[in-house]
Amino acid sequence: DIVEAESDGLAAGRLKPLGCNLRPRTTQAAPWASRLAPRELVLRASVGRGQGTQVKWQFVPQFAALDASGKQISAGGVCAALTSSRPTSLVVVWTGGHPLEVSLTSQISNPAHGNISVKVSLDTTSDWETHPSVSIRLTWQGAVPWGASESIGLRLASTLTGQVEHLQVRVEPSASCAPPSPEGRSWLQGLLLSLAALAVLWLAWTSLTLLSPAPAAAALPRSSGTWQGPDVASPFRPMGF
């Protein structure tokens, strides 16, 4: 039921040339997700009671991707949306049991905003041959809650058929606010640094004020032997010789 066949044979008692047209069905990944594709396609043809003949072809189906909700993704579509609150998403690709190459064609433009990692659930050839579908886990490593949305390219390729599909991974921060400065300091950190600098200056000024010497007291006039206090009689009498 993966291909449809139409043929022409005997009609109205006359022999007509035999022809067969094969038309591939549209890939339906959701109902086929648990089914392996046949390894070969066999076409058998016979006329009357003759033995007939058969032709065999290697059969490798077109793969198709499903997002986390089970919806089939068209070429160039968004296969996953990663946010700072949900930095992981799963993409399922139906291959029918054939190998698939998975890679990213780009990364987040600013390394300070993290990066996207890809992990494929199957590794060895024997795993591919026994599993009709493969899971691709996309993770936003070092996710941050600020910045602008970006699209990261995901490339799927079959080495057997040459089929290549390009999908999009959306990176959507929780808030669209300005990122920190290149030095990694936020406005709050800058404010705290300014306050700390002012505190240091105030302490330095206070210390200099406390350590500076007090002004010297005015010198008293030296006594000439006669008490000069106002309105006070001298307790001493001059002595003559």
C-alpha positions as a LaTeX table, in Angstrom:
\begin{tabular}{lrrr}
\hline
Residue & $x$ (\AA) & $y$ (\AA) & $z$ (\AA) \\
\hline
Asp1 & 0.00 & 0.00 & 0.00 \\
Ile2 & 3.00 & 2.29 & $-0.36$ \\
Val3 & 2.73 & 2.34 & $-4.16$ \\
Glu4 & $-0.19$ & 2.13 & $-6.55$ \\
Ala5 & $-0.08$ & 0.11 & $-9.79$ \\
Glu6 & $-2.16$ & 0.35 & $-12.93$ \\
Ser7 & $-1.90$ & $-2.06$ & $-15.85$ \\
Asp8 & $-3.44$ & $-2.68$ & $-19.24$ \\
Gly9 & $-3.94$ & $-6.20$ & $-20.63$ \\
Leu10 & $-6.44$ & $-7.99$ & $-22.82$ \\
Ala11 & $-9.46$ & $-5.94$ & $-23.81$ \\
Ala12 & $-12.28$ & $-6.82$ & $-26.19$ \\
Gly13 & $-10.48$ & $-10.03$ & $-27.22$ \\
Arg14 & $-7.55$ & $-8.18$ & $-28.66$ \\
Leu15 & $-4.00$ & $-8.26$ & $-27.37$ \\
Lys16 & $-2.75$ & $-4.90$ & $-26.28$ \\
Pro17 & 0.76 & $-3.91$ & $-25.22$ \\
Leu18 & 1.24 & $-4.46$ & $-21.51$ \\
Gly19 & 2.08 & $-1.40$ & $-19.49$ \\
Cys20 & 2.34 & $-0.68$ & $-15.76$ \\
Asn21 & 2.55 & 2.69 & $-14.11$ \\
Leu22 & 3.79 & 2.96 & $-10.53$ \\
Arg23 & 2.85 & 6.02 & $-8.57$ \\
Pro24 & 4.27 & 6.52 & $-5.06$ \\
Arg25 & 1.75 & 7.37 & $-2.41$ \\
Thr26 & 2.16 & 10.51 & $-0.36$ \\
Thr27 & 4.27 & 9.65 & 2.68 \\
Gln28 & 2.07 & 9.39 & 5.76 \\
Ala29 & 4.48 & 9.25 & 8.68 \\
Ala30 & 1.88 & 9.11 & 11.45 \\
Pro31 & 0.22 & 5.76 & 10.54 \\
Trp32 & 3.50 & 4.27 & 9.29 \\
Ala33 & 5.59 & 5.31 & 12.31 \\
Ser34 & 5.74 & 1.74 & 13.66 \\
Arg35 & 6.07 & $-0.04$ & 10.30 \\
Leu36 & 9.22 & $-1.02$ & 8.44 \\
Ala37 & 9.23 & $-0.43$ & 4.70 \\
Pro38 & 9.76 & $-3.42$ & 2.36 \\
Arg39 & 13.36 & $-3.89$ & 1.26 \\
Glu40 & 12.44 & $-4.44$ & $-2.38$ \\
Leu41 & 9.57 & $-3.88$ & $-4.75$ \\
Val42 & 8.58 & $-6.90$ & $-6.85$ \\
Leu43 & 6.56 & $-6.53$ & $-10.04$ \\
Arg44 & 5.11 & $-9.74$ & $-11.49$ \\
Ala45 & 3.53 & $-9.80$ & $-14.92$ \\
Ser46 & 2.02 & $-12.67$ & $-16.93$ \\
Val47 & $-0.13$ & $-13.01$ & $-20.03$ \\
Gly48 & $-2.72$ & $-15.75$ & $-20.22$ \\
Arg49 & $-1.42$ & $-18.97$ & $-18.75$ \\
Gly50 & 2.18 & $-18.17$ & $-19.39$ \\
Gln51 & 4.77 & $-18.27$ & $-16.67$ \\
Gly52 & 5.26 & $-14.54$ & $-16.91$ \\
Thr53 & 8.14 & $-12.64$ & $-15.45$ \\
Gln54 & 9.01 & $-10.50$ & $-12.49$ \\
Val55 & 11.20 & $-7.48$ & $-11.89$ \\
Lys56 & 12.71 & $-6.46$ & $-8.55$ \\
Trp57 & 13.86 & $-3.05$ & $-7.42$ \\
Gln58 & 15.43 & $-1.93$ & $-4.19$ \\
Phe59 & 12.85 & 0.11 & $-2.35$ \\
Val60 & 13.79 & 3.04 & $-0.11$ \\
Pro61 & 10.88 & 5.29 & 0.87 \\
Gln62 & 10.96 & 9.04 & 1.34 \\
Phe63 & 11.39 & 9.89 & 5.00 \\
Ala64 & 9.08 & 12.31 & 6.79 \\
Ala65 & 9.29 & 14.23 & 10.08 \\
Leu66 & 6.73 & 14.68 & 12.85 \\
Asp67 & 6.78 & 17.40 & 15.50 \\
Ala68 & 6.11 & 16.84 & 19.22 \\
Ser69 & 2.34 & 16.98 & 18.65 \\
Gly70 & 2.47 & 14.27 & 15.95 \\
Lys71 & 1.86 & 16.63 & 13.03 \\
Gln72 & 3.76 & 15.89 & 9.83 \\
Ile73 & 6.16 & 18.70 & 8.91 \\
Ser74 & 6.49 & 19.95 & 5.37 \\
Ala75 & 9.84 & 20.92 & 3.85 \\
Gly76 & 11.15 & 24.15 & 5.34 \\
Gly77 & 8.65 & 24.05 & 8.20 \\
Val78 & 9.23 & 24.56 & 11.91 \\
Cys79 & 9.89 & 21.22 & 13.59 \\
Ala80 & 10.46 & 22.47 & 17.16 \\
Ala81 & 10.21 & 25.61 & 19.30 \\
Leu82 & 12.66 & 25.92 & 22.19 \\
Thr83 & 12.16 & 28.40 & 25.04 \\
Ser84 & 14.10 & 29.18 & 28.20 \\
Ser85 & 11.33 & 27.52 & 30.23 \\
Arg86 & 11.09 & 24.47 & 27.88 \\
Pro87 & 14.56 & 24.10 & 26.35 \\
Thr88 & 14.07 & 20.53 & 25.02 \\
Ser89 & 11.90 & 19.18 & 22.21 \\
Leu90 & 11.58 & 15.86 & 20.36 \\
Val91 & 11.25 & 15.34 & 16.60 \\
Val92 & 10.32 & 11.93 & 15.19 \\
Val93 & 11.38 & 10.98 & 11.64 \\
Trp94 & 9.92 & 7.95 & 9.86 \\
Thr95 & 12.61 & 6.38 & 7.68 \\
Gly96 & 11.13 & 2.92 & 7.15 \\
Gly97 & 14.28 & 1.40 & 8.66 \\
His98 & 16.99 & 3.21 & 6.69 \\
Pro99 & 19.89 & 5.39 & 7.90 \\
Leu100 & 19.48 & 9.13 & 8.19 \\
Glu101 & 22.03 & 11.91 & 8.60 \\
Val102 & 21.08 & 14.69 & 11.02 \\
Ser103 & 22.97 & 17.96 & 11.45 \\
Leu104 & 22.52 & 21.64 & 12.24 \\
Thr105 & 23.29 & 24.16 & 9.52 \\
Ser106 & 23.62 & 27.12 & 11.93 \\
Gln107 & 23.81 & 28.04 & 15.60 \\
Ile108 & 22.61 & 30.83 & 17.90 \\
Ser109 & 24.26 & 34.02 & 16.69 \\
Asn110 & 25.48 & 35.13 & 20.14 \\
Pro111 & 27.40 & 32.39 & 22.01 \\
Ala112 & 26.49 & 34.10 & 25.30 \\
His113 & 22.87 & 33.09 & 24.64 \\
Gly114 & 23.73 & 29.36 & 24.64 \\
Asn115 & 23.78 & 26.79 & 21.84 \\
Ile116 & 21.61 & 24.03 & 20.34 \\
Ser117 & 22.60 & 20.38 & 20.70 \\
Val118 & 21.28 & 17.40 & 18.71 \\
Lys119 & 21.07 & 13.80 & 19.90 \\
Val120 & 19.83 & 10.96 & 17.68 \\
Ser121 & 18.31 & 7.93 & 19.41 \\
Leu122 & 19.92 & 5.41 & 16.99 \\
Asp123 & 23.64 & 4.92 & 16.40 \\
Thr124 & 24.53 & 1.62 & 14.73 \\
Thr125 & 23.38 & 0.27 & 11.37 \\
Ser126 & 21.59 & $-2.65$ & 13.00 \\
Asp127 & 19.53 & $-0.19$ & 15.05 \\
Trp128 & 18.42 & 1.64 & 11.92 \\
Glu129 & 17.39 & $-1.59$ & 10.19 \\
Thr130 & 15.15 & $-2.68$ & 13.05 \\
His131 & 13.53 & 0.66 & 13.90 \\
Pro132 & 11.11 & 2.27 & 11.44 \\
Ser133 & 11.44 & 5.67 & 13.12 \\
Val134 & 14.18 & 7.70 & 14.75 \\
Ser135 & 13.88 & 10.27 & 17.53 \\
Ile136 & 15.87 & 13.51 & 17.42 \\
Arg137 & 16.24 & 15.36 & 20.71 \\
Leu138 & 16.93 & 19.09 & 20.39 \\
Thr139 & 18.17 & 20.90 & 23.50 \\
Trp140 & 18.92 & 24.57 & 24.10 \\
Gln141 & 22.05 & 24.43 & 26.25 \\
Gly142 & 22.62 & 27.43 & 28.52 \\
Ala143 & 19.20 & 28.91 & 27.74 \\
Val144 & 18.67 & 32.56 & 28.73 \\
Pro145 & 15.31 & 34.30 & 29.25 \\
Trp146 & 16.16 & 37.37 & 27.18 \\
Gly147 & 17.08 & 38.20 & 23.61 \\
Ala148 & 15.46 & 38.02 & 20.17 \\
Ser149 & 13.90 & 34.99 & 18.49 \\
Glu150 & 16.07 & 33.08 & 16.02 \\
Ser151 & 15.67 & 30.26 & 13.50 \\
Ile152 & 18.27 & 27.48 & 13.45 \\
Gly153 & 18.51 & 25.19 & 10.42 \\
Leu154 & 18.14 & 21.41 & 10.83 \\
Arg155 & 19.29 & 19.23 & 7.90 \\
Leu156 & 18.00 & 15.69 & 7.30 \\
Ala157 & 19.58 & 13.62 & 4.54 \\
Ser158 & 19.32 & 10.05 & 3.24 \\
Thr159 & 22.56 & 8.56 & 1.94 \\
Leu160 & 20.61 & 5.94 & $-0.04$ \\
Thr161 & 18.16 & 8.10 & $-1.98$ \\
Gly162 & 19.84 & 11.50 & $-1.85$ \\
Gln163 & 16.72 & 13.01 & $-0.31$ \\
Val164 & 17.52 & 16.16 & 1.68 \\
Glu165 & 15.09 & 18.10 & 3.84 \\
His166 & 15.75 & 21.40 & 5.60 \\
Leu167 & 13.65 & 22.18 & 8.67 \\
Gln168 & 13.63 & 25.10 & 11.12 \\
Val169 & 14.17 & 25.10 & 14.89 \\
Arg170 & 12.76 & 28.20 & 16.58 \\
Val171 & 14.61 & 29.64 & 19.58 \\
Glu172 & 12.21 & 31.88 & 21.49 \\
Pro173 & 13.35 & 33.50 & 24.77 \\
Ser174 & 10.69 & 34.07 & 27.40 \\
Ala175 & 11.16 & 37.86 & 27.29 \\
Ser176 & 12.35 & 40.24 & 24.58 \\
Cys177 & 14.54 & 42.50 & 26.69 \\
Ala178 & 18.00 & 43.90 & 26.10 \\
Pro179 & 20.85 & 41.50 & 26.85 \\
Pro180 & 23.66 & 42.41 & 29.24 \\
Ser181 & 26.58 & 44.53 & 28.06 \\
Pro182 & 29.52 & 42.77 & 26.40 \\
Glu183 & 31.34 & 42.77 & 29.76 \\
Gly184 & 28.45 & 40.77 & 31.18 \\
Arg185 & 27.37 & 43.50 & 33.65 \\
Ser186 & 23.73 & 44.42 & 34.00 \\
Trp187 & 22.44 & 47.90 & 34.84 \\
Leu188 & 21.87 & 46.76 & 38.42 \\
Gln189 & 25.48 & 45.67 & 38.74 \\
Gly190 & 26.60 & 49.02 & 37.35 \\
Leu191 & 24.47 & 50.88 & 39.88 \\
Leu192 & 25.89 & 48.82 & 42.74 \\
Leu193 & 29.43 & 49.48 & 41.58 \\
Ser194 & 28.75 & 53.23 & 41.43 \\
Leu195 & 27.34 & 53.21 & 44.97 \\
Ala196 & 30.36 & 51.25 & 46.20 \\
Ala197 & 32.74 & 53.78 & 44.60 \\
Leu198 & 30.91 & 56.68 & 46.27 \\
Ala199 & 31.10 & 54.88 & 49.64 \\
Val200 & 34.86 & 54.42 & 49.26 \\
Leu201 & 35.33 & 58.12 & 48.44 \\
Trp202 & 33.24 & 59.14 & 51.46 \\
Leu203 & 35.27 & 56.91 & 53.78 \\
Ala204 & 38.53 & 58.30 & 52.40 \\
Trp205 & 37.39 & 61.91 & 52.92 \\
Thr206 & 36.22 & 61.13 & 56.47 \\
Ser207 & 39.54 & 59.50 & 57.32 \\
Leu208 & 41.53 & 62.50 & 56.07 \\
Thr209 & 39.36 & 64.85 & 58.10 \\
Leu210 & 39.90 & 62.90 & 61.33 \\
Leu211 & 43.67 & 62.59 & 60.84 \\
Ser212 & 44.35 & 66.28 & 60.02 \\
Pro213 & 45.97 & 68.23 & 63.03 \\
Ala214 & 43.81 & 70.65 & 65.03 \\
Pro215 & 44.64 & 74.41 & 64.69 \\
Ala216 & 47.28 & 75.57 & 67.25 \\
Ala217 & 46.02 & 77.70 & 70.22 \\
Ala218 & 46.96 & 81.39 & 70.25 \\
Ala219 & 50.20 & 82.05 & 72.21 \\
Leu220 & 49.74 & 83.87 & 75.50 \\
Pro221 & 51.88 & 86.95 & 76.08 \\
Arg222 & 54.88 & 86.36 & 78.31 \\
Ser223 & 54.67 & 87.84 & 81.80 \\
Ser224 & 56.91 & 90.87 & 82.48 \\
Gly225 & 56.76 & 90.43 & 86.21 \\
Thr226 & 53.59 & 92.49 & 86.62 \\
Trp227 & 50.19 & 90.98 & 86.64 \\
Gln228 & 48.22 & 92.47 & 83.79 \\
Gly229 & 44.89 & 90.89 & 84.43 \\
Pro230 & 41.94 & 93.26 & 84.18 \\
Asp231 & 40.59 & 94.74 & 87.42 \\
Val232 & 42.72 & 92.42 & 89.53 \\
Ala233 & 45.35 & 93.72 & 91.98 \\
Ser234 & 48.74 & 92.17 & 91.73 \\
Pro235 & 49.60 & 89.98 & 94.70 \\
Phe236 & 53.26 & 90.96 & 94.33 \\
Arg237 & 54.89 & 94.27 & 95.42 \\
Pro238 & 57.91 & 95.62 & 93.64 \\
Met239 & 61.11 & 95.44 & 95.65 \\
Gly240 & 63.66 & 98.17 & 95.51 \\
Phe241 & 67.36 & 98.03 & 96.39 \\
\hline
\end{tabular}
